[in-house]
Amino acid sequence: MNEEVFVVGVGMTRFGRWLDRSLKSLVTEAVLQAIKDANCRAADIEAAFFSNTTQSIIEGQHLIRGQIALREIGIESIPVVNVENACASGSTAFYQAMNHLRAGAADIALVVGAEKMYNEDRLKSAAVFDGGWDVHQSKAIAERLASIGADFPTPAGRGPGVASPFMELYASLAKGHMSRFGTTERQLATVAAKNHRHSTLNPLSQYQNDMSVEDVLAGKLIAWPLTLPMCSPISDGAAAAILCTKRALPRFSDARPVSVLGCALTSGSSRDWSDTEGHICQRAADKAYDEAGVGPKDVSVAEVHDASAFAEIVQIENLRFCEIGEGGAFSERGETALGGRIPVNPSGGLESKGHPIGATGLGQIYELTQQLRGEAGARQVADARIAIAENSGGFIGVEEAAAVVTILGR
């Protein structure tokens, strides 16, 4: 039987545009919060897993990023593992830390994710996404993805939008979903409006602007059917979590532990786009549900990787909250809003809370830990007992290259 693992401390900076702050300062803020939250010392940490994707491009720090950032806090000498797995880096680091503890290699581990994506040189910030797919086949990939939505042409006067390769990718997939299942532009806007509304309740969210469906539809066009409010921004920020084994739990006085019930990491496959049951995130979700011994109907609250509003629709389908193809209608009915059947992204999600790539997955863990502890304030989901996070990134074939689904409980 796997060793039980618990989250005993979490910390997070506000996500946003922090040109005047260093990555080290963001890491320090999040880690010290987590240490204080766990009521432990830096010296108690026996291993650390550090998630980051952009320092190589933005700062030229190609190697040993975690060792350098954590030394500022006095965390050194212990094993430090640097993790890069595209937008799923933070949750992958969490997965590795969990398995490190389960294997008996340590009893207490720190997981931290951090990014400084804003830069005065905007070309550097834009270059971050260039390696998110096979750079040797970028033209062929773009053409193949464009063909998915070819049967659902862009309406006259609604294109082209602002050049954004990854959002053009999402737009192609969205048009394919619209053509096949009848998903509408308004349903996409409903998702975005819901997340922007949730963000007004989150003091750590990058944006805190309430928006109506009409406001979202009227936003700057990025790639039809996606407007700017339907898309995640680039962000600076950090988030951290401290994990421990059951045998180490008594060492944390006043602990408010949250159990890690299941965590699954999967990679993209060569499936055909029409094979919806083979989606990487659905495979990860099924593995995590099986490990946790729970099902979709047991889940109280979810954080999903809504890099675009369309992505949230697909992910609630992959997490089996509704049937494949019904995510748009499910969202439009208000099922995923606070007070609905299964609140999704009460934090505001990536669209509004922000998306500092290496910190994103741990930002989800922070939010869900707060929810399960009953400490989420005005966005608290009533009697939350089981929480699920889906974090994915990169692109291979017709889907993400990496995906992690984590299930927490109390």
GIJOTA-V98881 format. One line per field, one symbol per residue. ss: DSSP state (2 for helix, 1 for strand, 0 for the rest). phi: phi as a letter, one per 30 degrees, with the letter a starting at -180 (. if undefined). burial: 1 if it has 16 or more other ideal C-beta (glycine too) atoms within 10 Angstrom, else 0. A space follows every 50 residues. Layout:
ss->???
phi->???
burial->???
//
This chain:
ss->00001111111100010000002222222222222222000222001111 10002222000000222222200000001111100222222222222222 22000001111111110000022222200000000002222222222200 00000000000000222222222222222220002222222222222220 00000000000022222000111001122210000111111111122222 20000001111111111000000002220222222222222200022200 11100001222222222200000000222222000000000011000022 22200022222222222222222000222000000111111110010010 0111111110
phi->.dddbbccabaadddlcbdcccdedddeddddddddddhbcedddcabbc cabceeddciddbhddedddddcicaiddbccbbbhdcddddddeddedd dddidacbbcbbbabbcdbddddddddecdcdbdddbeddddddddddcd dbddeeicadcddaedddddddddddddddcidcdddddddddddddedd ccdcddcbcdbdeddddddedcaeccceddcdddaclbbbbccbdddced dcdhdbdcdddaabcbcdbcddeddddceeddddddddedddibbedddc abcbdcebddededdddddidadejcdddedddidcdejddbechddjid dbdjbdedcedddddedddddddiccidcdddhdbbbbbbbbaiabicad dbbbbbccab
burial->00011111111111110100101111111110111011010101111111 11111011000000111111001010010111111111111111111111 11000111111111111110000110011001100000001000100110 01010000001001111111111111110110101011111111111111 11011111001010111010111111111111111111111111100100 01001111111111111100101001001111111111101101010011 11111111111111111111110111111111001111000111111111 11111111111111111111111001001110010111111111111111 1111111111
//
